């Protein structure tokens, strides 16, 4: 778990991109992480929850919900990398985003975005109307 200063506030997709660029830099395998936020969108933690292969990581909604509750998060930003470099979301990315959003809504935790880190570019699914 990567703890960050409570004063760090996520206020836009641009500020999220800055956080994520360093976290995913140089990874050769797909990793799925969550940026857990409090009620004022201050960062609680950035945690890698799942590690996969070159082009896939299995994500279990139960584990995401469990960790969000353990950290008392009010909202979160889903994020993962595409080692291929292309940040375009796959159909699997879109499906897991919706499943996580539905699961987290049951416990009043809001999914603000799902960001995909490619080579030199980070795509915000919220900016593309996919969250």
C-alpha positions in Angstrom: 0.0 0.0 0.0 1.3 3.4 -0.9 0.2 6.0 1.7 0.1 9.6 0.6 -0.2 12.9 2.4 -3.8 13.7 3.4 -3.3 17.2 2.0 -3.2 15.8 -1.5 -6.5 16.5 -3.1 -7.7 15.0 -6.4 -9.6 17.8 -8.1 -9.4 16.8 -11.8 -8.4 14.1 -14.2 -5.1 16.0 -14.8 -4.1 15.8 -11.1 -5.0 12.1 -11.1 -2.8 11.6 -14.2 0.1 13.0 -12.3 -0.4 10.6 -9.4 -0.7 7.6 -11.7 2.1 8.3 -14.1 4.8 7.5 -11.6 2.9 4.6 -10.0 2.6 2.6 -13.3 5.8 3.8 -15.0 7.9 1.0 -16.5 5.6 -1.9 -15.5 5.7 -5.0 -17.8 2.6 -6.7 -16.5 -0.9 -5.4 -16.1 -1.8 -4.1 -12.6 -5.1 -2.9 -11.3 -5.0 -0.3 -8.5 -7.4 2.0 -6.7 -6.9 5.5 -5.5 -9.0 5.7 -2.3 -10.4 9.1 -1.4 -12.2 10.6 1.6 -15.3 12.8 1.5 -13.3 15.9 0.4 -11.4 13.9 -2.3 -8.3 13.8 -0.3 -6.1 10.8 -1.0 -6.2 8.1 1.6 -4.1 5.6 -0.3 -3.1 4.3 -3.7 -3.1 0.5 -3.6 -2.3 -2.1 -6.3 -5.0 -4.8 -5.6 -4.4 -7.2 -8.5 -1.5 -8.1 -10.7 -1.8 -9.9 -14.0 0.0 -10.9 -17.2 1.2 -9.0 -20.2 -2.4 -8.1 -21.3 -4.9 -9.0 -18.5 -5.5 -8.8 -14.7 -8.4 -10.6 -13.0 -10.3 -8.1 -10.8 -12.6 -9.3 -8.0 -15.2 -6.7 -7.0 -15.5 -8.3 -3.5 -11.8 -7.4 -2.8 -12.2 -3.8 -4.0 -15.3 -3.3 -1.9 -13.6 -4.9 1.1 -10.6 -2.6 0.9 -12.6 0.5 0.3 -14.6 -0.2 3.5 -11.5 -1.0 5.4 -10.0 2.4 4.5 -13.3 4.1 5.1 -13.2 5.6 1.6 -16.1 7.8 0.4 -15.1 7.5 -3.3 -12.4 6.0 -5.4 -10.7 6.1 -8.8 -10.1 2.8 -10.5 -6.9 2.6 -12.5 -4.8 0.1 -14.4 -2.1 0.0 -17.0 -1.9 -1.4 -20.5 1.7 -2.6 -21.0 1.0 -2.6 -24.7 1.0 1.2 -24.5 -2.5 1.7 -26.0 -4.8 3.2 -23.3 -8.0 2.5 -25.2 -10.5 0.6 -23.0 -11.4 -3.0 -24.0 -14.9 -4.4 -23.6 -13.6 -6.2 -20.5 -12.5 -2.9 -19.1 -15.9 -1.3 -19.6 -17.7 -4.4 -18.1 -15.5 -4.5 -15.0 -16.0 -0.7 -14.5 -19.7 -1.2 -14.5 -19.6 -4.2 -12.2 -17.4 -2.3 -9.7 -19.5 0.8 -9.9 -22.7 -1.3 -9.1 -21.0 -3.2 -6.3 -19.6 0.0 -4.6 -22.9 1.8 -5.0 -24.5 -0.8 -2.7 -22.2 0.5 0.1 -22.5 4.2 -0.8 -19.0 4.5 -2.3 -18.8 6.5 -5.5 -16.6 5.5 -8.5 -15.3 8.9 -9.9 -13.3 7.5 -12.8 -11.4 4.6 -14.3 -8.1 5.7 -15.7 -6.0 3.5 -18.1 -2.3 4.2 -18.2 -0.7 3.7 -21.6 2.7 4.7 -22.9 2.9 8.4 -22.4 -0.9 8.8 -22.3 -3.6 8.2 -19.6 -7.2 7.8 -20.7 -10.0 8.9 -18.4 -13.1 6.7 -19.0 -15.2 9.4 -17.2 -14.1 12.0 -19.8 -15.3 9.5 -22.5 -18.7 8.9 -20.8 -17.9 5.3 -19.8 -18.2 5.7 -16.0 
